[in-house]
Amino acid sequence: MDRETWSDLAIFAAIVEAGSFTAAGVRLGVTTSALSHRLRAMEARMGVRLLNRTTRSVAPTEAGERLLTSLRPAMAEVEAALVALDTDRARPAGRVRITAHRTAAFHLVLPRLPAFTERFPEITVELVVDDGLVDIVRTGFDAGIRRLPSLEQDMVSVRIDDGIGLTMAASPEYLAAMGRPETPDDLRRHRCLNYRFASAGSIYRWTFERDGQTTTMETPGGFITNDVDML
């Protein structure tokens, strides 16, 4: 059903309920002549007379009464759906599906869950941990959290944190054998543990910041994985 037909049916029901074009016009904020024109056009389109008109009142014809009998339940369902939307707007409820990479899930999402569930007790949060990039619309997610600014067209990104800092670490035994690096360039002589992005396939480039200067580099190493827990 097109929008114009649905609008005409609503006008028809309003006229019958109000008992006259004048009263219906006041209720709908439309002139009497405009309502009369819309109703005549609908009757002509349907090929049947829906209202009997007098100078003071209107009443549905037999065909109009049959139409109203079928129309009223449908309009009541639409009205109930709109009321439900108002209720949802006032008190959010339902399920929110989020996909997040492992680090974000543990350090950004989980710490916020207690306060969120207390504030919105009728919302169920489903958190799917996945380090790969996914199509959140096709897979039915409401939001996704990722490290990289990789977005599909028409998607919207919002920064939710100042960033998760990474710390370079090594075991005492390794440092005793290989020496302690003093600068990022020293890492080229060390055996580093590297992370490969699951979806992009690229290896994470180590980034260092000092005095406003940023250095990004590839690091050599004997081990590469796509699971941050192994690192």
C-alpha positions in Angstrom: 0.0 0.0 0.0 1.4 3.4 -0.9 1.6 6.3 1.5 -1.2 8.3 -0.1 -3.7 5.5 0.1 -2.9 4.9 3.8 -3.3 8.6 4.4 -6.7 8.7 2.6 -7.9 5.7 4.7 -6.9 7.5 7.9 -8.8 10.6 6.7 -11.9 8.5 5.9 -11.9 6.9 9.3 -11.4 10.3 11.0 -14.4 11.8 9.1 -16.7 8.9 10.2 -15.5 9.1 13.8 -15.9 12.9 13.9 -19.3 12.7 12.3 -18.7 15.6 9.9 -16.1 17.1 7.6 -15.9 20.2 9.7 -15.2 18.4 13.0 -12.7 16.1 11.3 -11.0 19.1 9.7 -10.6 20.7 13.2 -9.2 17.5 14.6 -6.7 17.0 11.7 -5.8 20.6 11.2 -7.0 20.5 7.6 -9.7 22.6 5.7 -13.1 21.1 5.1 -12.7 21.5 1.3 -9.3 19.7 1.4 -10.9 16.7 3.2 -13.8 16.6 0.8 -11.5 16.7 -2.2 -9.3 13.8 -0.8 -12.3 11.7 0.0 -13.9 12.2 -3.5 -10.6 11.3 -5.1 -10.3 8.1 -3.1 -13.9 7.1 -3.9 -13.2 7.7 -7.6 -10.0 5.7 -7.4 -11.7 2.8 -5.7 -14.8 3.1 -7.8 -17.2 2.9 -4.9 -19.1 5.5 -2.7 -17.9 5.3 0.9 -19.9 8.1 2.6 -23.4 9.4 2.4 -23.3 13.2 2.9 -25.9 15.7 4.2 -25.5 19.3 5.0 -24.9 18.6 8.7 -23.4 15.1 8.9 -21.9 12.1 7.2 -22.5 8.4 7.5 -20.7 5.4 5.9 -22.4 3.6 3.1 -22.6 -0.2 3.3 -19.3 -0.5 1.4 -17.8 2.2 3.7 -19.0 0.3 6.8 -17.4 -2.9 5.6 -14.1 -1.1 4.9 -14.2 0.5 8.4 -14.8 -3.0 10.0 -11.5 -4.2 8.4 -9.7 -0.9 8.8 -10.2 -0.3 12.5 -8.2 -3.3 13.8 -5.3 -2.4 11.5 -5.3 1.2 12.7 -5.5 0.1 16.3 -2.4 -2.1 15.8 -0.5 0.8 14.2 -1.5 3.0 17.1 -0.4 0.4 19.6 2.9 0.1 17.8 3.5 3.8 18.0 2.7 3.8 21.7 5.2 1.0 22.1 7.8 3.1 20.4 7.2 5.9 22.8 7.6 3.4 25.7 10.9 2.2 24.2 12.1 5.8 23.8 11.3 6.5 27.5 12.7 3.2 28.8 15.2 1.4 26.5 14.8 -2.4 26.4 15.9 -5.3 24.2 19.2 -6.7 23.1 22.4 -4.9 22.0 24.9 -6.9 20.1 28.5 -5.7 20.1 31.5 -7.2 18.4 34.9 -6.2 19.8 38.5 -7.2 19.6 39.8 -9.0 22.6 41.7 -6.1 24.2 38.7 -3.7 23.8 36.4 -6.3 25.2 38.4 -6.8 28.4 39.6 -3.2 29.0 36.9 -1.0 27.6 33.6 -3.0 27.5 33.7 -5.2 30.6 34.7 -2.4 33.1 31.6 -0.4 31.9 29.1 -3.2 32.1 28.1 -3.0 35.8 27.2 0.7 35.6 25.4 0.2 32.2 23.3 -2.8 33.4 22.4 -0.9 36.6 21.2 2.1 34.5 19.5 0.0 31.8 18.3 -3.2 33.5 16.0 -4.1 30.6 18.8 -4.2 28.0 20.7 -7.4 27.4 24.3 -6.9 26.1 25.6 -9.6 23.9 29.4 -9.3 23.4 31.1 -11.3 20.7 34.9 -11.2 20.9 36.5 -11.4 17.5 39.8 -9.8 16.4 38.8 -9.9 12.8 36.9 -7.2 10.9 33.2 -8.1 10.3 30.3 -6.6 8.5 28.3 -5.5 11.5 25.1 -4.9 9.5 25.2 -8.2 7.6 26.0 -10.2 10.8 23.4 -8.5 12.9 25.5 -6.4 15.2 24.5 -3.0 16.6 28.1 -1.7 17.1 31.7 -2.8 16.6 34.9 -1.8 18.4 38.2 -2.1 16.5 41.7 -0.7 16.7 41.9 0.4 13.1 39.9 3.2 11.4 38.5 0.7 8.9 34.9 1.6 8.1 32.4 0.5 5.4 30.7 3.3 3.5 27.9 5.1 5.4 29.2 3.8 8.8 29.8 6.2 11.7 32.7 6.0 14.1 32.9 7.4 17.6 36.0 7.5 19.7 35.2 5.8 23.1 38.6 6.0 24.8 41.9 7.9 24.7 43.6 4.8 23.6 45.0 1.7 25.2 48.7 2.0 25.8 51.1 -0.8 25.0 54.2 -1.6 27.1 57.3 -3.3 25.7 58.5 -6.1 28.0 61.0 -8.9 28.1 62.0 -11.6 30.5 65.1 -11.2 32.7 66.7 -14.2 31.0 66.2 -12.7 27.5 67.7 -9.3 28.5 70.6 -11.1 30.1 71.3 -12.9 26.9 70.5 -10.2 24.3 71.0 -7.0 26.1 68.5 -4.2 26.9 67.4 -2.0 24.0 67.8 1.7 24.6 66.1 3.1 21.5 63.5 1.8 19.0 66.2 1.3 16.4 67.9 -1.2 18.8 64.9 -3.5 18.4 66.2 -4.4 14.9 68.8 -6.6 16.6 66.2 -8.4 18.8 63.7 -11.2 18.4 60.3 -9.6 18.9 56.9 -11.2 19.1 54.6 -9.9 16.4 50.8 -9.7 15.9 49.1 -10.3 12.6 45.6 -8.7 12.1 43.1 -11.5 11.4 41.2 -9.8 8.6 43.7 -7.4 7.0 46.5 -10.0 7.1 49.1 -7.3 7.9 51.5 -7.3 10.8 51.1 -4.7 13.5 53.8 -2.0 13.2 55.2 -1.0 16.6 54.7 2.7 17.4 56.7 4.8 19.9 56.1 8.3 21.0 58.5 10.7 22.7 58.6 14.5 23.0 55.8 14.8 20.4 57.7 12.6 17.9 56.2 9.3 16.6 58.2 6.4 15.3 56.6 3.5 13.6 58.6 0.5 12.5 58.4 -3.2 11.6 60.2 -5.4 14.1 62.0 -8.7 13.4 61.2 -11.8 15.3 60.7 -15.5 15.3 57.1 -15.7 16.2 53.9 -14.2 14.7 50.3 -14.8 15.9 46.8 -13.4 15.5 45.9 -14.1 19.2 46.9 -11.3 21.6 46.7 -13.7 24.6 49.6 -15.7 23.2 51.7 -12.6 23.2 
